[in-house]
């Protein structure tokens, strides 16, 4: 073999070797890239597993929170229902107490038998009118009334009949007075009327009319007619006079009406005069 041929053969062998070396390097490079891809896949898989575990942890937390929220919501609903029941009971108790308070005020201020004011309440109202009279100077008159021989009714027909007579008189008294006048049962068969803005002459006219009505309207009791009359003491309240003194004068005038024969109106003298 000539030198030239030998050189050509050598060049051919080197070229083949270089090509194979290039292919090997490319293969190694590809394997390296495959390793990188494999590592990336492994990292991705690891991240996915970790993400899945975290997701499941969050799901469990979310489920627990939802369960706790549902439980808390049920508790709140139960508490709201309890509060509503308590509020209803409280409202009913307030209404009951208000009704009881109203009934107590009514009992304290209204005489059950006659429907008139009680002694205490009529005196309270009278004190109010006397203060108004002292401030403004208008007339104020007082009637003190007593049913004549009332004990005979109780003894002869019983206390139930006496109660009926008292009730009927209370009705006649209210019918005789005007709006704004004040009437009350003073005790037993004794009654008190306070007439604001009423002079002595007008008050006497009202008292005389009441005497006549009582005389003409007897009480029907078990097919029997129970006739009664009333004696009335009348005074005009002085501007500087206390209600207590005015009532005492009216009571004395009532005593004089009884002594004079009953079934009449007696006008009392002034506060500075002796009877």
Number of C-alpha atoms within 10 A of each C-alpha: 6 6 8 9 10 11 12 11 12 12 12 12 12 12 12 12 12 12 12 12 12 12 12 12 12 12 12 12 12 12 13 12 12 12 12 12 12 13 12 12 12 12 12 12 12 12 12 13 12 12 12 12 12 12 13 12 12 12 12 12 12 12 12 12 12 12 12 12 12 12 12 12 12 12 12 12 12 12 12 12 12 12 12 12 12 12 12 12 12 12 12 12 12 12 12 12 12 12 12 12 12 12 12 12 11 14 13 15 19 20 19 13 14 21 16 24 25 24 19 15 20 22 22 13 14 23 15 12 19 26 15 16 19 17 10 10 13 14 18 24 26 30 29 28 28 25 22 18 13 17 14 11 19 15 11 10 15 12 13 12 19 22 17 17 26 21 19 18 25 21 14 16 25 19 12 17 19 12 9 10 15 22 28 26 25 22 11 11 19 18 23 28 25 27 25 21 17 17 17 18 12 13 24 22 12 17 27 18 15 25 22 14 18 20 14 12 16 17 21 14 14 9 7 10 11 17 14 19 22 27 29 32 28 29 29 26 26 20 17 11 12 15 19 12 13 22 23 15 25 28 24 21 26 28 19 21 24 21 10 13 10 20 21 20 27 26 22 21 16 14 17 7 7 6 11
